[in-house]
Amino acid sequence: MDSKNDEITTLKNKVDLKELIECYGPSGISFKKTGKSSNNYKALCPFHSEKTPSFSVNTAKQSYYCFGCGEKGDAFDFLENYKGMSKKESIEFIKKNYSSLPVAKKEEININIDSIRASKNYPKIKSGDLVRIKNSDGEINSFVAHSAYEYEGQGYVLRLFNSQGKKWTPMVRFIDGEWTYQSFNEPRPLYGLESDNLPVLVVEGEKAADAGRKVLNGLYDVVTWSGGVNAVEKTDWSRLEGRDVTLLPDNDEQGFRAMEYLNGVIPGSSICSVPNDLPEKWDIADKEWSGADELKAFIDTNKTNKNNVVRMDGEAFEGKEKANPLGLQSLDQLITNRKPIRWLIKNWLQRKALVMVHGPSGAGKSYAVLDWCMRIANEGFDEWAGHKVRHGNVVYLAGEGNEGLGIRAQAWQEKFKLSNDPSKIWISSRGCSLNTPDGQKEVIESIEESEIKPDVIVVDTLHRFLDGDENSAKDARTMINSCDAMKEYYDCTVILVHHTGASQDAQHRARGSTAWRGALDGEISINPLEGGKIELIQRKNKEIGRPVDDVMMEFESVDIPGFFDEANDQVPGSVLNICHEETFQAANSNKRKVDKKVVENKETLFQFAKKCADNEEGEYFINTGALRNWMFEQGPCASVNAARQACKPKGGGFVSNLIRHGVLELLPPENNKGDFRIIDQDLILKLNII
């Protein structure tokens, strides 16, 4: 009996469970490493339907567990439960396919078994060839290769169609003299990289790469990767370092996110913004190009991140090319030449920054921003809430028209008894689609026609000026690019006024895509309080690291001379006043009592996050499955069920408590970074230090 158990243990140690599931599990399953450990991976569960990954594989223990449906086991269990094998059949299967390999130590089990056996010398496949392919059950199927894309030394990506006309593009490798469905070795090679010095155009999919290569005819290396958008992280991009790289996404959300990832991986790369008038899922293979000049002009016109700031209509703002385009400096030069931080409102509103002010509808966002703008635009108002104010010109883009804003501004003037000196603030009469070439052109021409050099441009509200979906990372990026272009050209600050989400849990964050927050230099929440008061809370302050103390303001009614309704009754306006210190302290003493449970929960979250949270440029994202696993195995939960309850966003448990107290936020289902994000600045700072 012992010898039988020893044999099973020996066989199990010869199998990389993650690789086995990738090879013999559902087509397209994709694992992502969780946390800092190299042993834990997550994916969508093979045993039940789900949208958020809850299936976890630990390669050190060679075991799997699904926090969604409870399936668990080892390599033999997977073959039995997923493939329907008997115990005997699963043992024979692993003997047959893996017994020739030496036993590996547990920490060395990340081996792609079939990849070792795959031959680098294989017969060529051409479009139209009949190809016989062996599946995971050993059955041979025959297909006509509609297209065949060779990845040198690995095999082919084939474009196939089944009897119902459905397309799929499997990877095949030549193993033991037969073409077999098998993923390429990681990191996977690039498709289409033919030179060492040409500019590189990265597109999505081999069909698009071939189409681009044919049109550009030696002007670019047009390359792509295998496995689709979910496999972009499995590819070797190091060969593109030092090259002039342009990233051209398909016209869809997934394609744009893949290219955003590459923009962070490939130094100096540029992303092409796809014009909004092109159809969904468009790529360069969908157009009949007149020649290389037309495609090259399309790339140059829509490319971002150039040395000169580029407007969306393709025209460059005036500015000289720099001999050192990246502005490289030694540390000594950086310290010696460091310039002081420039503020419009000290510690709150930096010069040449992208800032977002958000709050629920009717909270007073526009009143607060207008109060800033009136102080900046009028000499004599040298401070706001004790913070020094620098004066300058303000352009206020009012998406709902200027009449209501004019009334608020007049009430402000009446309240503070302004002199007859003209204020330096200009207000638009309508909105436009600022993230389109035509809309951006309208703004620029209006500013230049009025001969204004703005120090601040306010966009109120973002929704009124955005052509597209605020939940789309792609559409968010077009607006961010437009604002960045104006910020650079005018050396000014751009303030976006936006709404928060609808649910109570979302009142501390801006509505829509997570791309907004990542691009901001400053983020400020407007929190409505009782008694006509509001609270301004800094969520992000790039220059000083951690936010300053909150500021409380209260509404005051002001009669505006000559402003009557049709019944000849006086119509009052409203302004915001800074609350006195004693009012602020009294409100805060009731609102911010230390919750002992919150302190304990924050410490538990810290212990989890420093090991298992996904850190993306100083932001920490949490996957529910990983948190459940940790809470049961290493945290305070005594059972799997207790861990499940603790991780629910509602109901008063661990996660719910942290959301309610502004430590965590629940992310929308369509995001691809995690289920929750840590937003407590003290905790983020603590994690960044370790």
C-alpha positions as CSV (number, residue, x, y, z in Angstrom):
1,M,0.0,0.0,0.0
2,D,2.8,2.4,0.9
3,S,4.6,1.7,-2.4
4,K,1.4,2.6,-4.2
5,N,1.1,5.9,-2.3
6,D,4.8,6.6,-3.0
7,E,4.2,6.0,-6.7
8,I,1.3,8.5,-6.7
9,T,3.3,11.1,-4.8
10,T,6.2,10.7,-7.2
11,L,3.9,11.0,-10.2
12,K,2.2,14.1,-8.7
13,N,5.6,15.8,-8.2
14,K,6.4,15.4,-11.9
15,V,3.4,17.5,-13.0
16,D,3.1,21.2,-12.9
17,L,-0.6,21.5,-12.0
18,K,-1.0,25.0,-13.5
19,E,0.5,23.8,-16.8
20,L,-1.6,20.6,-16.8
21,I,-4.8,22.7,-16.4
22,E,-3.7,25.1,-19.1
23,C,-3.1,22.2,-21.5
24,Y,-6.0,20.0,-20.7
25,G,-8.5,22.4,-19.1
26,P,-11.0,24.7,-20.9
27,S,-9.7,26.4,-24.0
28,G,-8.4,29.9,-23.3
29,I,-8.0,29.6,-19.5
30,S,-5.5,32.2,-18.4
31,F,-3.8,32.3,-15.0
32,K,-2.6,35.5,-13.3
33,K,-0.1,35.5,-10.4
34,T,-1.6,36.9,-7.2
35,G,0.3,39.0,-4.7
36,K,4.1,38.8,-4.3
37,S,4.3,35.0,-3.9
38,S,5.5,33.2,-7.0
39,N,3.4,30.1,-6.1
40,N,-0.2,31.4,-6.2
41,Y,-2.2,31.9,-9.4
42,K,-5.8,32.7,-10.2
43,A,-8.1,32.1,-13.1
44,L,-11.8,31.7,-14.0
45,C,-13.0,28.4,-12.6
46,P,-13.2,25.5,-15.0
47,F,-16.0,23.9,-13.0
48,H,-18.6,26.7,-12.9
49,S,-19.5,29.9,-14.8
50,E,-18.2,33.1,-13.3
51,K,-17.0,36.6,-14.3
52,T,-14.5,37.3,-11.5
53,P,-11.7,34.7,-11.0
54,S,-12.1,32.6,-7.8
55,F,-10.1,29.5,-8.9
56,S,-6.8,29.4,-7.2
57,V,-3.7,27.1,-7.9
58,N,-0.8,26.8,-5.5
59,T,2.2,25.4,-7.5
60,A,4.2,24.8,-4.3
61,K,1.5,22.5,-2.9
62,Q,0.4,21.3,-6.3
63,S,-3.2,21.8,-5.3
64,Y,-6.2,23.9,-6.5
65,Y,-9.2,25.3,-4.7
66,C,-12.2,27.3,-6.0
67,F,-13.7,29.8,-3.5
68,G,-16.8,30.0,-5.6
69,C,-18.0,26.4,-6.0
70,G,-15.7,24.6,-3.5
71,E,-13.9,22.3,-6.0
72,K,-10.5,21.3,-4.8
73,G,-7.8,18.7,-5.3
74,D,-4.6,17.8,-7.1
75,A,-3.6,16.8,-10.6
76,F,-5.4,13.4,-10.4
77,D,-8.5,15.1,-9.0
78,F,-8.6,17.6,-11.8
79,L,-8.3,14.8,-14.5
80,E,-11.1,12.8,-12.7
81,N,-13.5,15.7,-12.0
82,Y,-12.9,17.8,-15.2
83,K,-12.0,15.1,-17.8
84,G,-14.2,12.4,-16.3
85,M,-11.4,9.9,-15.9
86,S,-11.4,7.2,-13.3
87,K,-8.6,7.1,-10.7
88,K,-6.8,4.4,-12.6
89,E,-7.2,6.3,-15.9
90,S,-5.8,9.5,-14.3
91,I,-2.7,7.6,-13.0
92,E,-2.1,5.9,-16.4
93,F,-2.5,9.3,-18.2
94,I,0.1,11.0,-16.0
95,K,2.4,7.9,-16.3
96,K,2.2,8.0,-20.0
97,N,2.7,11.7,-20.4
98,Y,5.0,12.6,-17.6
99,S,6.9,9.5,-16.4
100,S,9.9,10.1,-18.6
101,L,10.8,13.3,-16.7
102,P,12.9,13.5,-13.6
103,V,11.2,14.2,-10.3
104,A,11.3,18.0,-9.7
105,K,11.5,19.7,-6.4
106,K,8.3,21.5,-5.5
107,E,9.8,25.0,-6.0
108,E,11.1,24.0,-9.4
109,I,7.9,22.6,-10.8
110,N,7.1,25.5,-13.2
111,I,7.9,23.3,-16.3
112,N,5.9,23.1,-19.5
113,I,6.1,19.3,-20.0
114,D,4.9,19.1,-23.6
115,S,7.1,22.1,-24.5
116,I,10.2,20.1,-23.7
117,R,9.1,17.4,-26.1
118,A,8.1,19.8,-28.9
119,S,10.3,19.8,-31.9
120,K,11.9,23.0,-33.3
121,N,12.1,21.2,-36.7
122,Y,8.7,20.8,-38.1
123,P,7.0,20.6,-41.5
124,K,5.8,24.0,-42.9
125,I,2.1,24.8,-43.0
126,K,0.6,27.1,-45.7
127,S,-2.8,28.6,-46.0
128,G,-5.1,26.1,-47.6
129,D,-3.2,23.0,-46.3
130,L,-5.1,20.2,-44.7
131,V,-3.7,19.8,-41.2
132,R,-4.2,16.9,-38.8
133,I,-4.2,18.0,-35.2
134,K,-4.2,15.8,-32.1
135,N,-6.3,17.0,-29.1
136,S,-5.9,16.3,-25.4
137,D,-7.8,13.1,-25.6
138,G,-5.4,11.7,-28.3
139,E,-8.0,12.1,-31.1
140,I,-7.0,13.4,-34.5
141,N,-9.0,16.1,-36.2
142,S,-8.5,17.4,-39.7
143,F,-8.9,21.1,-40.7
144,V,-8.1,23.3,-43.6
145,A,-5.8,26.1,-42.5
146,H,-7.5,29.3,-43.5
147,S,-4.3,31.1,-42.5
148,A,-1.1,29.9,-40.9
149,Y,1.2,32.2,-38.9
150,E,4.6,30.9,-38.0
151,Y,6.3,31.7,-34.7
152,E,9.9,30.6,-35.5
153,G,11.1,27.7,-33.4
154,Q,7.7,27.3,-31.7
155,G,5.1,26.3,-34.2
156,Y,2.0,28.0,-35.7
157,V,-1.0,30.0,-34.8
158,L,-3.7,28.7,-37.2
159,R,-6.9,30.4,-38.3
160,L,-9.5,27.6,-38.5
161,F,-13.2,27.3,-39.0
162,N,-15.4,24.5,-37.7
163,S,-18.4,23.1,-39.5
164,Q,-20.7,25.8,-38.2
165,G,-18.4,28.5,-39.5
166,K,-17.1,29.5,-36.1
167,K,-13.5,30.8,-36.1
168,W,-10.8,30.0,-33.6
169,T,-7.0,30.5,-33.6
170,P,-5.2,27.8,-31.7
171,M,-1.5,27.4,-31.2
172,V,-0.1,24.1,-32.4
173,R,3.3,22.5,-31.9
174,F,5.0,19.5,-33.4
175,I,5.2,16.9,-30.6
176,D,6.3,13.2,-31.2
177,G,5.8,13.6,-34.9
178,E,2.3,15.0,-34.7
179,W,0.7,18.5,-34.7
180,T,-0.8,19.0,-31.2
181,Y,-2.7,21.7,-29.6
182,Q,-0.1,23.3,-27.3
183,S,0.7,26.8,-26.0
184,F,4.2,28.3,-26.9
185,N,7.0,28.5,-24.3
186,E,6.9,31.6,-22.1
187,P,8.0,34.3,-22.5
188,R,6.5,33.8,-26.0
189,P,8.2,35.2,-29.1
190,L,6.9,38.1,-31.2
191,Y,5.4,37.6,-34.7
192,G,6.8,39.7,-37.5
193,L,10.0,41.1,-36.0
194,E,12.3,41.0,-39.0
195,S,14.9,43.7,-38.4
196,D,17.0,45.3,-35.7
197,N,16.6,48.9,-36.5
198,L,13.3,49.8,-38.3
199,P,10.5,51.6,-36.4
200,V,8.1,49.1,-34.9
201,L,4.3,49.1,-35.2
202,V,2.6,46.8,-32.7
203,V,-0.9,45.7,-33.6
204,E,-3.4,43.1,-32.3
205,G,-3.5,39.9,-34.2
206,E,-1.6,38.2,-37.0
207,K,-4.0,39.2,-39.7
208,A,-3.6,42.9,-38.8
209,A,0.2,42.5,-38.7
210,D,0.3,40.9,-42.2
211,A,-2.0,43.6,-43.5
212,G,0.2,46.4,-42.1
213,R,3.4,44.8,-43.2
214,K,2.1,44.6,-46.8
215,V,1.1,48.2,-46.9
216,L,4.1,49.7,-45.1
217,N,6.5,47.6,-47.3
218,G,9.7,47.8,-45.3
219,L,9.1,51.1,-43.6
220,Y,8.2,49.4,-40.3
221,D,8.4,46.1,-38.6
222,V,4.8,45.3,-37.9
223,V,4.5,42.9,-35.0
224,T,2.0,41.2,-32.8
225,W,1.8,38.5,-30.1
226,S,0.1,35.1,-29.7
227,G,-2.9,34.3,-27.5
228,G,-4.9,37.5,-27.7
229,V,-5.3,40.4,-25.3
230,N,-5.2,38.1,-22.2
231,A,-1.8,36.8,-23.1
232,V,0.0,40.1,-23.6
233,E,1.9,39.6,-20.3
234,K,3.2,36.2,-21.5
235,T,5.2,37.7,-24.3
236,D,8.9,38.7,-24.5
237,W,8.9,42.5,-25.2
238,S,12.5,43.0,-24.3
239,R,13.6,42.9,-28.0
240,L,11.8,46.2,-28.6
241,E,13.8,48.1,-26.0
242,G,15.5,51.1,-27.6
243,R,13.4,50.9,-30.7
244,D,10.9,53.6,-32.0
245,V,7.7,51.7,-31.0
246,T,4.1,52.8,-31.9
247,L,1.1,50.9,-30.4
248,L,-2.0,50.7,-32.5
249,P,-5.0,49.1,-30.6
250,D,-8.1,47.6,-32.1
251,N,-11.1,49.9,-31.6
252,D,-12.4,48.2,-28.6
253,E,-11.9,48.3,-24.8
254,Q,-9.8,45.2,-24.5
255,G,-7.5,46.2,-27.3
256,F,-7.0,49.6,-25.7
257,R,-6.2,48.1,-22.3
258,A,-3.6,45.7,-23.8
259,M,-1.8,48.7,-25.5
260,E,-2.0,50.7,-22.3
261,Y,-0.2,47.8,-20.6
262,L,2.5,47.7,-23.3
263,N,2.9,51.5,-23.0
264,G,4.1,50.9,-19.5
265,V,6.3,47.9,-20.4
266,I,8.1,49.3,-23.5
267,P,10.0,52.4,-22.6
268,G,9.4,55.4,-24.9
269,S,6.5,53.8,-26.7
270,S,3.6,55.8,-28.1
271,I,-0.1,54.9,-28.4
272,C,-2.2,55.7,-31.4
273,S,-5.6,57.1,-30.5
274,V,-8.2,55.5,-32.8
275,P,-10.6,58.2,-34.2
276,N,-14.1,57.9,-32.7
277,D,-15.8,57.7,-36.1
278,L,-14.3,54.3,-36.8
279,P,-16.5,51.2,-36.1
280,E,-16.3,49.0,-33.0
281,K,-13.4,46.5,-33.2
282,W,-11.8,48.2,-36.2
283,D,-8.2,47.3,-37.0
284,I,-5.9,48.3,-39.9
285,A,-6.8,45.1,-41.9
286,D,-10.3,46.5,-42.2
287,K,-9.3,49.4,-44.5
288,E,-8.1,49.5,-48.1
289,W,-5.1,51.8,-47.8
290,S,-4.0,53.7,-50.9
291,G,-0.4,53.1,-49.9
292,A,2.3,53.4,-47.3
293,D,2.0,57.2,-47.2
294,E,-1.6,57.1,-46.1
295,L,-1.1,54.6,-43.3
296,K,2.1,56.4,-42.1
297,A,0.1,59.7,-42.1
298,F,-2.6,58.0,-40.0
299,I,0.0,56.8,-37.5
300,D,1.7,60.2,-37.3
301,T,-1.6,62.1,-36.9
302,N,-3.0,59.9,-34.1
303,K,0.2,59.2,-32.2
304,T,0.5,60.5,-28.6
305,N,3.5,61.0,-26.3
306,K,5.5,62.9,-28.9
307,N,8.2,65.4,-28.0
308,N,6.0,68.2,-29.1
309,V,2.5,68.3,-27.5
310,V,0.1,67.1,-30.3
311,R,-3.4,68.3,-30.6
312,M,-6.1,65.7,-31.4
313,D,-6.5,67.1,-34.9
314,G,-2.9,66.2,-35.7
315,E,-1.4,69.7,-35.6
316,A,1.4,70.3,-33.2
317,F,1.4,73.1,-30.8
318,E,4.3,75.4,-31.3
319,G,7.4,74.2,-29.5
320,K,11.0,73.2,-30.3
321,E,12.2,69.6,-30.5
322,K,14.7,68.9,-27.7
323,A,18.0,67.2,-28.4
324,N,17.4,65.3,-25.2
325,P,13.7,64.3,-25.6
326,L,13.5,62.4,-22.3
327,G,15.2,65.2,-20.4
328,L,17.7,62.8,-18.7
329,Q,19.5,64.4,-15.8
330,S,22.0,63.1,-13.2
331,L,20.7,63.0,-9.6
332,D,23.1,65.9,-8.8
333,Q,21.7,67.9,-11.6
334,L,18.1,67.1,-10.6
335,I,18.8,68.3,-7.0
336,T,20.7,71.4,-8.1
337,N,18.1,72.4,-10.7
338,R,15.1,71.5,-8.7
339,K,12.4,74.2,-8.9
340,P,10.1,75.1,-6.1
341,I,6.5,73.7,-6.2
342,R,4.2,76.2,-7.8
343,W,0.8,76.6,-6.3
344,L,-2.4,78.4,-7.3
345,I,-3.8,77.6,-3.8
346,K,-1.0,76.4,-1.5
347,N,-1.2,72.7,-0.6
348,W,-4.5,72.3,-2.5
349,L,-4.3,73.4,-6.1
350,Q,-0.9,73.0,-7.9
351,R,0.0,74.9,-11.1
352,K,0.2,72.9,-14.3
353,A,-1.8,70.0,-12.9
354,L,-4.8,67.8,-13.7
355,V,-7.2,67.9,-10.8
356,M,-10.6,66.3,-10.3
357,V,-13.3,67.6,-7.9
358,H,-16.1,65.1,-7.4
359,G,-19.2,64.7,-5.3
360,P,-22.8,63.6,-5.4
361,S,-25.3,65.6,-7.4
362,G,-26.3,68.8,-5.6
363,A,-23.5,68.6,-3.1
364,G,-22.0,72.0,-4.1
365,K,-19.1,71.0,-6.4
366,S,-19.5,73.9,-8.7
367,Y,-19.9,76.4,-5.8
368,A,-16.6,75.2,-4.2
369,V,-14.7,75.4,-7.5
370,L,-16.2,78.8,-8.3
371,D,-15.1,80.0,-4.9
372,W,-11.5,79.0,-5.8
373,C,-11.8,80.6,-9.2
374,M,-13.2,83.9,-8.0
375,R,-10.3,84.2,-5.5
376,I,-7.7,83.4,-8.2
377,A,-9.3,85.8,-10.7
378,N,-9.7,88.8,-8.3
379,E,-6.8,90.7,-6.8
380,G,-7.1,91.3,-3.0
381,F,-8.2,87.8,-2.1
382,D,-4.8,86.5,-1.0
383,E,-5.9,83.4,0.9
384,W,-8.5,80.5,1.0
385,A,-9.0,78.7,4.3
386,G,-5.6,80.0,5.5
387,H,-3.8,78.9,2.3
388,K,-2.1,81.4,0.1
389,V,-3.7,82.2,-3.3
390,R,-1.8,83.1,-6.5
391,H,-3.8,85.2,-8.9
392,G,-4.3,84.6,-12.6
393,N,-6.8,84.2,-15.5
394,V,-9.6,81.6,-15.3
395,V,-11.5,80.0,-18.2
396,Y,-14.6,78.3,-16.9
397,L,-16.1,75.8,-19.5
398,A,-19.7,75.6,-18.3
399,G,-21.4,72.5,-19.8
400,E,-24.9,73.6,-18.6
401,G,-24.5,77.2,-19.9
402,N,-23.3,80.4,-18.2
403,E,-26.6,81.8,-16.8
404,G,-26.7,79.9,-13.6
405,L,-23.0,80.2,-13.1
406,G,-23.3,84.0,-13.7
407,I,-25.9,84.2,-10.9
408,R,-23.6,82.4,-8.5
409,A,-20.6,84.6,-9.4
410,Q,-22.7,87.8,-8.9
411,A,-23.8,86.5,-5.5
412,W,-20.1,86.0,-4.6
413,Q,-19.2,89.5,-5.7
414,E,-22.1,90.9,-3.6
415,K,-21.1,88.9,-0.6
416,F,-17.4,90.0,-0.7
417,K,-18.1,93.6,-1.9
418,L,-15.8,93.5,-4.8
419,S,-14.5,96.8,-6.3
420,N,-15.3,97.8,-9.8
421,D,-12.0,96.3,-11.1
422,P,-12.9,93.7,-13.8
423,S,-12.4,90.1,-12.7
424,K,-10.1,87.8,-14.8
425,I,-12.6,85.1,-15.4
426,W,-14.3,84.0,-18.7
427,I,-17.3,81.6,-18.8
428,S,-18.5,79.7,-21.8
429,S,-22.1,79.7,-22.9
430,R,-22.2,76.0,-23.8
431,G,-20.3,72.8,-23.7
432,C,-18.6,70.7,-26.5
433,S,-17.1,67.3,-27.0
434,L,-13.7,68.2,-25.6
435,N,-12.2,64.7,-26.3
436,T,-12.7,65.0,-30.0
437,P,-10.5,67.1,-32.5
438,D,-13.4,69.4,-33.4
439,G,-14.3,70.0,-29.7
440,Q,-10.8,70.7,-28.7
441,K,-10.4,73.0,-31.6
442,E,-13.4,75.0,-30.5
443,V,-12.0,75.5,-27.0
444,I,-8.5,76.5,-28.3
445,E,-9.9,78.9,-30.9
446,S,-12.3,80.5,-28.4
447,I,-9.4,81.1,-25.9
448,E,-7.1,82.5,-28.5
449,E,-9.8,84.7,-30.1
450,S,-10.5,86.2,-26.6
451,E,-6.7,86.8,-26.2
452,I,-6.6,84.9,-22.9
453,K,-3.6,83.2,-21.4
454,P,-5.4,81.0,-18.9
455,D,-3.8,79.9,-15.6
456,V,-6.8,77.7,-14.9
457,I,-9.3,75.9,-17.2
458,V,-12.4,74.4,-15.5
459,V,-14.4,71.6,-17.2
460,D,-17.8,71.5,-15.5
461,T,-19.0,68.8,-15.7
462,L,-16.8,66.1,-17.2
463,H,-19.9,64.3,-18.4
464,R,-21.1,67.3,-20.4
465,F,-17.8,67.5,-22.3
466,L,-17.1,63.8,-22.9
467,D,-18.0,62.2,-26.2
468,G,-18.2,58.5,-25.2
469,D,-18.6,56.4,-22.1
470,E,-17.1,57.6,-18.8
471,N,-16.7,53.9,-17.8
472,S,-14.5,53.2,-20.8
473,A,-10.8,53.3,-20.2
474,K,-10.3,54.2,-23.9
475,D,-12.7,57.1,-23.8
476,A,-11.3,58.3,-20.5
477,R,-7.8,58.3,-22.1
478,T,-8.9,60.5,-25.0
479,M,-10.2,63.1,-22.5
480,I,-7.1,62.8,-20.4
481,N,-4.9,63.3,-23.5
482,S,-6.9,66.4,-24.5
483,C,-6.6,67.9,-21.0
484,D,-2.9,67.1,-20.9
485,A,-2.4,68.8,-24.2
486,M,-4.1,72.0,-23.0
487,K,-2.2,71.8,-19.7
488,E,1.2,71.6,-21.5
489,Y,0.4,74.3,-24.1
490,Y,-1.0,76.9,-21.8
491,D,1.2,75.9,-18.8
492,C,-2.1,75.9,-16.8
493,T,-4.1,73.8,-14.4
494,V,-7.1,71.8,-15.7
495,I,-9.9,71.1,-13.1
496,L,-12.5,68.4,-14.0
497,V,-15.8,68.6,-12.1
498,H,-17.4,65.2,-11.9
499,H,-20.0,63.1,-10.1
500,T,-19.5,60.2,-7.7
501,G,-21.1,56.8,-8.1
502,A,-24.7,56.2,-7.3
503,S,-24.2,53.7,-4.4
504,Q,-23.4,54.8,-0.8
505,D,-20.1,52.8,-1.0
506,A,-19.0,54.9,-4.0
507,Q,-19.4,58.4,-2.6
508,H,-15.7,58.8,-2.0
509,R,-14.6,58.1,-5.6
510,A,-15.3,59.5,-9.0
511,R,-17.9,57.8,-11.2
512,G,-16.6,55.7,-14.2
513,S,-13.3,54.2,-15.3
514,T,-10.4,53.7,-12.9
515,A,-8.2,55.4,-15.6
516,W,-9.3,58.8,-14.3
517,R,-7.7,58.4,-10.9
518,G,-4.4,57.1,-12.2
519,A,-3.9,60.2,-14.4
520,L,-4.7,62.8,-11.8
521,D,-2.2,65.0,-10.0
522,G,-4.9,65.9,-7.4
523,E,-8.3,64.5,-6.4
524,I,-10.7,66.2,-4.0
525,S,-14.1,64.9,-2.7
526,I,-17.0,67.1,-1.8
527,N,-18.9,65.5,1.1
528,P,-22.3,67.0,2.0
529,L,-23.0,67.3,5.8
530,E,-26.0,68.3,7.8
531,G,-27.0,72.0,8.3
532,G,-26.0,73.2,4.8
533,K,-22.4,72.4,5.3
534,I,-19.9,70.6,3.0
535,E,-16.5,69.1,3.6
536,L,-13.6,69.2,1.1
537,I,-11.4,66.1,1.4
538,Q,-8.1,65.5,-0.4
539,R,-8.0,62.0,-1.8
540,K,-4.7,62.5,-3.7
541,N,-2.0,65.2,-3.7
542,K,0.9,64.2,-5.9
543,E,3.3,66.9,-4.8
544,I,3.1,66.6,-1.0
545,G,2.4,62.9,-0.8
546,R,-0.2,62.7,1.8
547,P,-3.3,65.0,1.9
548,V,-3.6,68.1,4.1
549,D,-6.4,68.6,6.7
550,D,-10.0,68.7,5.4
551,V,-11.8,72.1,4.9
552,M,-15.4,72.7,6.0
553,M,-17.6,75.2,4.3
554,E,-21.2,76.3,4.7
555,F,-23.8,77.8,2.4
556,E,-25.0,81.4,2.9
557,S,-27.9,83.1,1.2
558,V,-27.1,86.4,-0.5
559,D,-29.6,88.9,-2.0
560,I,-28.5,90.1,-5.5
561,P,-29.4,93.7,-6.3
562,G,-31.8,93.9,-9.2
563,F,-32.4,90.1,-9.4
564,F,-36.2,89.5,-9.1
565,D,-38.6,86.9,-10.4
566,E,-41.7,87.6,-12.5
567,A,-43.7,88.4,-9.3
568,N,-41.1,91.0,-8.5
569,D,-39.9,89.0,-5.4
570,Q,-36.2,89.1,-4.5
571,V,-34.4,86.0,-5.7
572,P,-31.4,85.1,-3.4
573,G,-28.2,83.6,-4.5
574,S,-25.9,81.3,-2.6
575,V,-22.2,81.4,-1.7
576,L,-19.9,79.2,0.3
577,N,-18.1,80.5,3.4
578,I,-15.2,78.8,5.3
579,C,-16.5,77.5,8.6
580,H,-15.0,78.9,11.8
581,E,-12.5,76.7,13.6
582,E,-14.8,75.9,16.5
583,T,-17.6,74.8,14.1
584,F,-15.2,72.6,12.2
585,Q,-13.8,71.0,15.4
586,A,-17.3,70.4,16.8
587,A,-18.4,68.7,13.6
588,N,-15.2,66.6,13.4
589,S,-15.4,65.4,17.0
590,N,-18.7,63.7,16.3
591,K,-17.8,62.5,12.8
592,R,-14.3,61.0,13.5
593,K,-14.4,59.0,16.7
594,V,-11.8,56.3,16.5
595,D,-13.4,53.0,15.8
596,K,-11.4,50.3,17.4
597,K,-12.7,47.7,15.0
598,V,-11.6,49.8,12.0
599,V,-8.1,50.0,13.5
600,E,-7.9,46.2,13.9
601,N,-9.3,45.6,10.4
602,K,-6.8,48.0,8.9
603,E,-4.0,46.1,10.5
604,T,-5.4,42.8,9.2
605,L,-5.7,44.3,5.7
606,F,-2.1,45.6,5.9
607,Q,-0.8,42.1,6.8
608,F,-2.7,40.7,3.8
609,A,-1.8,43.5,1.3
610,K,2.0,43.5,1.9
611,K,2.0,39.8,0.8
612,C,-0.9,39.3,-1.6
613,A,-2.3,42.6,-3.0
614,D,-1.5,43.5,-6.6
615,N,0.7,46.7,-6.5
616,E,0.4,48.7,-9.7
617,E,2.5,51.9,-9.5
618,G,1.7,52.5,-5.8
619,E,-2.0,51.6,-6.0
620,Y,-3.1,48.4,-4.3
621,F,-5.8,46.1,-5.8
622,I,-7.3,43.2,-4.0
623,N,-8.9,40.0,-5.5
624,T,-11.8,38.6,-3.5
625,G,-10.6,35.0,-4.0
626,A,-7.1,35.7,-2.8
627,L,-8.4,37.6,0.3
628,R,-10.8,34.7,1.2
629,N,-7.9,32.2,0.9
630,W,-5.6,34.3,3.1
631,M,-8.3,35.1,5.7
632,F,-8.9,31.3,6.1
633,E,-5.3,30.1,5.9
634,Q,-3.4,32.9,7.6
635,G,-6.0,35.4,8.8
636,P,-8.5,35.5,11.6
637,C,-11.2,33.3,10.0
638,A,-11.6,29.8,11.4
639,S,-13.5,28.4,8.4
640,V,-14.0,28.9,4.7
641,N,-17.6,30.0,5.2
642,A,-16.4,32.6,7.8
643,A,-13.9,33.9,5.2
644,R,-16.6,34.2,2.6
645,Q,-18.8,36.2,4.9
646,A,-15.9,38.5,5.9
647,C,-15.2,39.3,2.3
648,K,-18.7,40.4,1.3
649,P,-18.9,44.1,0.4
650,K,-22.2,44.4,2.4
651,G,-23.5,43.0,5.7
652,G,-21.2,44.5,8.3
653,G,-18.3,42.1,8.0
654,F,-14.6,42.8,7.5
655,V,-14.7,44.2,4.0
656,S,-18.0,46.0,4.5
657,N,-16.5,47.8,7.6
658,L,-13.5,48.9,5.6
659,I,-15.6,50.2,2.7
660,R,-17.9,52.1,5.0
661,H,-14.9,53.9,6.7
662,G,-13.1,54.8,3.5
663,V,-10.3,52.3,3.6
664,L,-11.4,50.2,0.7
665,E,-13.5,50.9,-2.4
666,L,-15.6,48.4,-4.4
667,L,-14.5,48.5,-8.0
668,P,-17.0,48.1,-10.9
669,P,-17.3,44.5,-12.4
670,E,-15.9,45.5,-15.8
671,N,-12.5,46.6,-14.4
672,N,-9.6,44.1,-14.9
673,K,-7.4,45.0,-11.9
674,G,-9.2,43.5,-8.9
675,D,-12.4,43.6,-6.9
676,F,-11.4,46.3,-4.4
677,R,-8.8,49.1,-4.2
678,I,-7.1,50.5,-1.1
679,I,-7.8,54.2,-0.8
680,D,-6.7,55.0,2.7
681,Q,-3.7,57.2,2.2
682,D,-2.0,56.3,5.5
683,L,-2.2,52.6,4.7
684,I,-1.0,53.2,1.1
685,L,2.0,55.2,2.4
686,K,2.8,52.4,4.9
687,L,2.7,49.8,2.2
688,N,4.9,51.9,-0.1
689,I,7.5,52.3,2.6
690,I,8.0,48.5,3.3
